[in-house]
Amino acid sequence: MQLHLVRPANYSGEAGLLHVRRLQEELNKALAEANWSQVRRLDQACAVLIDKVIAANQEDEQALAAALGELKGLYANLIVQCKREVASMVH
């Protein structure tokens, strides 16, 4: 029997942005499907991911700004969607 180790994920530079983009795609899909339990789970995962991206990019302000900038748009959309959902429940 042979043991294979998994390499730790790379969160620096473009690799970190790729992780953010994948999570963003999953979150957009969950929003489109109004899968609120998945949105909640992904939101929690996002907080952990951002901590890792920040730690890996402390010296690369450009990569950090790009990752956070992409998330800003995602969360703006999330807020709009939540407001619509609440409004539909009220009426």
N, C-alpha and C positions, 0 to 999 in steps of 0.2 A: 504494500500500500504506500502510495506516495502522497505527501502533503504539499498542497499548492497554496501559497500565500497570495492574498489579494493586495495589490498595491494601494497605498492610501490615496484618496482622491486629491487631485491638484486643484486648488482654488485660486491660484494666482493668475493674473493677466487674463488672456483670452479664455483659458480653461474655466476660470471662475465665472466669466460672463456667460459661457456656454451652460453652466449649471443653472445660473439665474434664468436664462432664456428657456431652458427646459421646464423649470418650475413655472415660469410665466405661461407657457403653453398649456401645461396641465391645469393651472388655475383658470385660464381663459375658457378652457373646455368645460370645467366644472361650473363656471358661471353661466355659460351658454346653456347647460343642461339643468340649471338651477339645483345642482347637487350640493346643498348647503353643508352637509356633513363632510364632503370632500373638500369644499372651500375652507372649512374650519381646519381640517387636518393639514392642508397645504399652507394655510396661513401660519400655522405653528411651525411647520417645516421651514418656511421662508425666514422666520426669525433666526432659526439655527443656522441656515445657509448664509444669511447676511453676516452673522457673527464670524463665520469661517472665512468669508470673502474679505471682510474688513481686516481680520488678522493676517491673512495671506498677502494683502496688498497695502500694507502700511506705508511702504516706500513708493508705491505706484499710484499716485493720486488720480491719474487719468483713468486707469482701469476701475478704480473705486468709484469715481464720479460716473462713469458709464454704467456700471452695474446698478448704482442707486438711481440714476436717471431713468433707466428702463423700468425699474420697479415703481417709480413715482406715477407713471402713466397707468400702470396696472392697477394700483390702488385707487387712483382717481376713478377708473372704470368700476371698480368694486364698490366704491361708495355710491356712485350713481345707480348701479344695479340694486343695491340694498335699499336705497330710497324708493325706487320703483316698487320693489317687493313690499315694503311697508305700506306705501300708498295704496297698493292693490288690496291689502288686507283690511285697510280702514274703510274702503268704499264697498 
